[in-house]
């Protein structure tokens, strides 16, 4: 199953609300068909609601809660508040003009994740980029974009990084292919600053940084870059995000997720330790590769 990109609203809140409604229905031993009949809808609509793939109408949720025996005012208020939140656009929607629909989903999921594990091949992960490096990457991808559009994209990426600085922010575990660190995006000066930034953020308690060195040759993630998102809610499955040239895959079925989890575990075993990462980054700074700045 893949997660459909939303038009608006909070992706994660919809998924959480849908999971809660599914759990309540199953506790009452009701079928989706029976639930759909109660709200004058089809079985497929109940399925889409429970997967968080559609918006929620307050009346539909109220009727389902009554069917499921949720009669306590406090319990109902909590779930109905989730309806309001699920239909409220997140902060990132103000970047709608420069944010592709398929990436809106990712930003919403990232905003709610408690653990973010990512492997990058070509670039430094977006959450660890400096503004100058981001600007260079955006200019590469959108060479004809006006300056205002480029700056909006840079600002969006910098704002996404703010959660890492919060007390309740997510844990980020990043594995970067050595090739990304040796590819001089934006020129030597920008790369020098980027490597220094990685050394700085690697000291943060919620960030683990590893490098997949050239000396290992082939490795478990030969398929390319991917990100695994985990959420604090126990009834939400992990989501694997795989970006493509003009779109992305969002995977949340166990049989689809497991190969990526296995690949990530193997990458972490084969990559540098956090201490070894610092040594490698410091070596890069000393090399002539970034000397001409």
Secondary structure, 3 states (H helix, E strand, C coil): CECCCCCCCCHHHHHHHHHHHHHHHHHCCCCHHHHHHHCCCCHHHHHHHHCCCCCCCHHHHHHHHHHCCCCCHHHHHHHHHHHHHHCCCCHHHHHCCCCCHHHHHHHHHHHHEEEEEEEECCCCCHHHCCHHHHHHHHHHHCCCCCHHHHHHHHHHHHHHHHHHHCCCCCEEEEEEEHHHHHCCCCCHHHHHHHHHHHHHHCCCCCEEEEEECHHHCCCCCCCCCEEEEEECCCCCCCEEEEEECCEEEEECCHHHHHHHHHHHHHHHHHCCCHHHHHHHHHHHHHCHHHCCC
